Amino acid sequence: MPKYRLLENVEIGPAVAEGNCIARIDNQVVFVKFAAPGDIGDVQIVAKKRNYLEGRIVKFHHHSEKRITPFCSHFQTCGGCKWQHLGYEDQLAFKQQQVVDAFERIAGLSGFEVLPILGSAQTTAYRNKLDLTFSNRAWVTHFDPETTIRPTALGFHIPGRFDKVIDIDKCHLMPDYVNEIQRGVKAFCDTHGYTYYDLLDQQGMMRNLMLRCNKKGEWMVLVSFFEDDAEKRHALLDYIRDHFERVTSLVYVINTKKNDTLQDLTVQCYHGNEYLMEELGGLQFKIRPQSFFQTNSMQAETLYAITKAFAGLSGKELVYDLYTGTGSIALYVADKARQVVGIEYVPEAILDAKENMKINGMEHLSFYAGDMKEILTTAFINEHGRPDVLITDPPRDGMHPDVVKRILETEPPRIVYVSCNPATQARDAKLLDEKYRLVKIQPVDMFPHTHHVENVGLWELR
Ligand SMILES: C[S@@+](CC[C@H](N)C(=O)[O-])C[C@H]1O[C@@H](n2cnc3c(N)ncnc32)[C@H](O)[C@@H]1O
């Protein structure tokens, strides 16, 4: 018996943040998952929050004209690609509106130019990286009462269930070779009796599988083991090396920590190189297992090209690239700048940035590691100079208020702000408005079939 009400004949409204559609009933807001604007159906409420309800359509009376047939057999169970039931043009329109709404409603801004969103040329197989999890607690949609064997999984965590993993047969996010590797690895592990990680009991051998590829079609496979068994480890790695010739980087870690992060682990190279090389805009980037790299390489070039164009460089400028990661934007704009200064939290990323600078034969960039609000001080700016152009690409939380305050004090004539979260970008825009005029924004879709949207904005000092 459901805990909450069933709402009948609900007409579904527009797609909003987090990929949900919105409906209004009796002055209450309901966020409906996996719905399409224009659907009419009975909505089962599944959660009550302070200011809104959450629901799911359990019976359709009318299907929206915007609906299309989802392409993935894991749709609605797996946490990714939640918008597959909407045509790509509609997805783009919703993303564009989401960005405009954020700037108008959260930042209270108007009079800026909105450039039409740039869609991704590839809408499937667009990612260059996937992280899969092994689990002895598979998410089962059909329970077989005859079996006593607990099913295992190699796939993705179920939304809202940190302990359950859905076994993925075919994922459409990377080139199909990803499925050949992951199916092969799982079959090998099952046939040879390898144990899968149990998150709750903290035992089992097989923990994670990370797969990366570059535009040339070379692959990195990283196997993460929880329990170590040298003989079994060698046998599995030999199998991958001998059966998947496109794997040019076969690496592994032994991870006995509570979390899956690689940053504090020693990665061992078993075969080939311990890195992949990728080319973006004529530049070479070395990508190590732990490195951050934009996951849609083709669209990253679009994003960086817009960032560079908005920066309006002539070759004479001092550019700051805040939240530089492995220095990709810094390097991308460097041929049109006098000097570039990159700042980033993760020290290993800064090592990659310095190495990428050398690989590309550049010398006029400098990189600094540390927390932005601690590094970007008045003393730092006095030492390195006031930037002519400041580029910033913070994480989803946006910039710390102290960082925005320092930018306002420094008064760079131009700011180019790249964001993966329009809500926090709009919040920061409201603060920048004290001294800056928002000239234009350019939404970019890096992640088709998800609600995520990237946005580049240009601000000029008033
Ligand atoms: C969205 S990524 C941008 C990376 C880079 N611009 C690129 O395109 O590859 C945000 C970066 O901010 C870094 N970061 C997060 N919090 C930070 C902080 N407080 N101070 C400095 N860097 C931080 C992250 O490590 C990450 O590399």
The ligand as a Gaussian input file, in Angstrom:
#p B3LYP/6-31G(d) Opt

LIG

0 1
 C       35.080000      21.991000     -13.598000
 S       36.726000      21.528000     -13.226000
 C       37.581000      22.520000     -14.386000
 C       38.834000      21.921000     -14.920000
 C       39.477000      22.565000     -16.145000
 N       39.150000      23.948000     -16.328000
 C       39.161000      21.766000     -17.409000
 O       38.422000      22.250000     -18.275000
 O       39.643000      20.641000     -17.520000
 C       36.942000      22.384000     -11.695000
 C       38.319000      22.270000     -11.088000
 O       38.339000      23.024000      -9.865000
 C       39.176000      22.370000      -8.920000
 N       38.802000      22.877000      -7.583000
 C       37.731000      22.531000      -6.845000
 N       37.691000      23.234000      -5.700000
 C       38.758000      24.072000      -5.723000
 C       39.250000      25.041000      -4.810000
 N       38.627000      25.304000      -3.671000
 N       40.369000      25.702000      -5.156000
 C       40.990000      25.448000      -6.332000
 N       40.569000      24.537000      -7.233000
 C       39.471000      23.842000      -6.935000
 C       38.885000      20.904000      -9.170000
 O       39.930000      20.102000      -8.679000
 C       38.739000      20.860000     -10.695000
 O       39.971000      20.562000     -11.318000

